[in-house]
């Protein structure tokens, strides 16, 4: 029941293209599993980036300079 939506959408798309719908149902199911797998990974990455961005902005506001240099390495320049 969980992958029914992906199968139905894939079958409908395949039928519009002139196919029998079976191949589209299989592709829709695979696409749904891929989306279901990748969504938490992308969300975790985005949340981690947002936290690092916020910490970096806060550090810049408190100290007055960016702790990461132009090449992406920690700066050893004194504050």
C-alpha positions in Angstrom: 0.0 0.0 0.0 2.9 2.4 0.7 4.3 2.2 -2.8 0.9 2.2 -4.5 0.9 5.9 -5.3 4.2 5.7 -7.2 3.1 2.7 -9.1 -0.2 4.4 -10.1 1.5 7.6 -11.2 4.1 5.7 -13.2 1.5 3.5 -14.9 -0.6 6.6 -15.8 2.5 8.3 -17.3 3.4 5.1 -19.3 -0.2 4.8 -20.6 -0.1 8.4 -21.9 3.0 7.6 -23.8 1.3 4.6 -25.4 2.7 1.8 -23.2 0.9 -0.9 -21.3 1.5 0.7 -17.9 3.4 -2.2 -16.4 6.8 -0.7 -17.1 5.7 2.7 -15.8 4.3 1.1 -12.6 7.7 -0.6 -12.0 9.6 2.7 -12.7 7.2 4.6 -10.5 7.8 2.2 -7.6 11.5 2.5 -8.0 11.3 6.3 -8.2 9.2 6.4 -5.0 11.7 4.3 -3.1 14.6 6.5 -4.3 12.7 9.6 -3.2 11.9 8.0 0.1 15.5 7.1 0.6 17.1 10.4 -0.5 14.7 12.8 1.3 16.1 12.2 4.8 19.7 12.4 3.5 19.1 15.7 1.8 17.2 17.1 4.8 20.0 16.1 7.2 22.6 17.7 4.9 20.5 20.9 4.7 20.0 21.1 8.4 23.7 20.6 9.1 24.6 23.3 6.6 22.2 25.7 8.2 23.6 25.0 11.7 27.1 25.6 10.5 26.1 28.7 8.7 24.4 30.1 11.8 27.3 29.3 14.0 29.7 30.9 11.6 27.6 34.0 11.4 27.4 34.2 15.2 31.1 33.8 15.5 31.7 36.5 13.0 29.3 38.8 14.9 31.0 38.1 18.3 34.7 38.0 17.3 34.7 40.2 14.3 36.4 37.9 11.7 35.6 34.7 9.9 37.4 31.7 11.5 37.6 30.0 8.1 40.0 31.4 5.5 39.6 31.9 1.8 40.7 28.4 1.0 38.3 26.7 3.4 40.9 26.1 6.1 40.8 27.4 9.7 42.4 30.8 10.0 45.3 31.2 12.5 45.1 35.0 12.4 44.7 36.4 15.9 41.4 38.1 16.7 
